[in-house]
Amino acid sequence: MTRPPTAAQRRVIEAADPVTGRLRGTEAQLAALVKRGLAFRHPRPPRDHFLTPAGHRLRETPGAPDDAGAPDPSTPAASGVFAARIGGEEGPEAGPARLREVRGAWQGLLELRRMTRPDGATDLPCAWERTHLVQAAALALEAAGHRPAGAEGGGYRVRPTPQPEAVAVHEPDPGALRACAAALEKAGWQAGEHTEPRTGARYVLASPRRA
């Protein structure tokens, strides 16, 4: 088993940008994280270092060893760290401050796409989104101006599914549900409406496109 990161290395990981995974640290610290497979150096200037999916998992599982399993992506981030609203939880009101946070997180995610694609394109989801499906889909919806459900009432709810690389989006209003599907498609996801056999309720099944 790989030795866990040192305390200094873990501080570098925990201080990474919560969306892009951009790292700041000494050359020795960053090189050690690359060697462990927890970070990579982008090939284009300014050649910054970013967390790999394994690094993101380690960052989100405080005190866990390097080979810890991925946490439930529907779990909100720790206090003080941005987390997209998946619907159904207590959360901040959609005021100006929240809108700025969402806009900044979405722009950060687009930058992560750009910097992790050889062609610099931003039209397809990146590896971080594929390992954080629920949060990534929720961020795309919130950034597009859709309203997450509160503890009660209407709005979207993004939930994991048994299918690999797929989430379900529930929204009681049919028009709003179709708009959610359109927003996800615009954000680089495949989205289609389906009907739950037992309840007859409509929902959107979405997965990140690869090409």
C-alpha positions, 0 to 999 in steps of 0.5 A: 500500500502506498504510504499516506501523504505527509502532513505538509502534503495533505495541507497542500491537497486540502488547500486545493481549489474545490472545483478546479483542483489547482494546487499551490505548494513547493516544487518538492511537495507538488512533485511528490504528489505527482509521483503518488498519482494524486496530482498532475502537471498541466503540459501547457503554460503556466504549467500549474499542478492539479489534483487527479481524481484520486487526489480529489477523493483523498481531499474529500475524505479527511484522514483516510488513506490513499486508497480510500473509496470515493465518498458519496457525491451527493454529500454536501461539502464541508462548511466554507467550501462551495457545494452545488445544491442537489435539491431537497437540502437546506441551503442558501437562498438564491441571492446575489452572493449565492449567484456569484458563488455559482457563477464562479464555480461554473467558470472554474469548472469550465477552466478545468475542462479547458486545462485537462483537454488536449485541444483546450475545448470546454464542451465536454465534461472532464474527469472530475465531473465523471467522479462527482456526477451528482454535484456536477449535474447540479452545478450545471443546472444551478449555473443555468438558473434552475431552482433546486428543491427546498426541504419541501416544494418544487424545484429540481432534485439530482440523485444517483442511479444504479447505472454507471455514469448516470444521474436522475433529475426529478422536477414535478413541473413538466416544462421545468423538467424539459428545461433541465434536460436542455440545460444539461445537454447544453452543458455537455451531458446526454439527457432523456426523459423516462417514466418511473414504472411504479409511480408514472412520474417523469424524470430525466436520466443524464450522463456526461458525453464523451464525444 
